[in-house]
Amino acid sequence: MNCDQMKEELLAMEAGQLDEDEAREAQIHLLNCSTCLEEQRIIKETWAVLSVLGPVPSSSDFRVRFWERASAPSLNIWRFGWQALAGFLGIWIAGVSIGFFLFWHSPYGRSALESKIQWHEARASSFLEDVYFRRDRRDRI
């Protein structure tokens, strides 16, 4: 038995749910593995603390209510189908449109965009002038 298998068996071992062969194999592993022995010690301490606390009181109809809720059909978010999708897309488009409108009419919107366009135009014209003059110089030589 390796450590991964042992970790799965430790809780069953503490609960007394292993048969004799499995329990013997687990005991042999614990004699040779300090890591798993430490895991077993932690599990024993945890069960000891939990046993001191005692059972948690619950209402008399807890089990009935639990199984009613567990067996109730779950909410299917797609039962509305295309209507839900259309509503979501409509809200998304309205939000993007309002955001674009507010940005465009803000001090950072149009003027910032226009200044960026002018900067890019200046860079492009500078680049084209450099290319033209290089070609002109090359033709002269």
Rosetta blueprint (number, residue, H / E / L):
1 M L
2 N L
3 C H
4 D H
5 Q H
6 M H
7 K H
8 E H
9 E H
10 L H
11 L H
12 A H
13 M H
14 E H
15 A L
16 G L
17 Q L
18 L L
19 D L
20 E H
21 D H
22 E H
23 A H
24 R H
25 E H
26 A H
27 Q H
28 I H
29 H H
30 L H
31 L H
32 N H
33 C L
34 S H
35 T H
36 C H
37 L H
38 E H
39 E H
40 Q H
41 R H
42 I H
43 I H
44 K H
45 E H
46 T H
47 W H
48 A H
49 V H
50 L H
51 S H
52 V H
53 L H
54 G L
55 P L
56 V L
57 P L
58 S L
59 S L
60 S L
61 D L
62 F H
63 R H
64 V H
65 R H
66 F H
67 W H
68 E H
69 R H
70 A H
71 S H
72 A L
73 P L
74 S L
75 L L
76 N L
77 I L
78 W L
79 R L
80 F L
81 G L
82 W H
83 Q H
84 A H
85 L H
86 A H
87 G H
88 F H
89 L H
90 G H
91 I H
92 W H
93 I H
94 A H
95 G H
96 V H
97 S H
98 I H
99 G H
100 F H
101 F H
102 L H
103 F H
104 W H
105 H L
106 S L
107 P L
108 Y L
109 G L
110 R H
111 S H
112 A H
113 L H
114 E H
115 S H
116 K H
117 I H
118 Q H
119 W H
120 H H
121 E H
122 A H
123 R H
124 A H
125 S H
126 S H
127 F H
128 L H
129 E H
130 D H
131 V H
132 Y H
133 F H
134 R H
135 R H
136 D H
137 R H
138 R H
139 D H
140 R H
141 I L
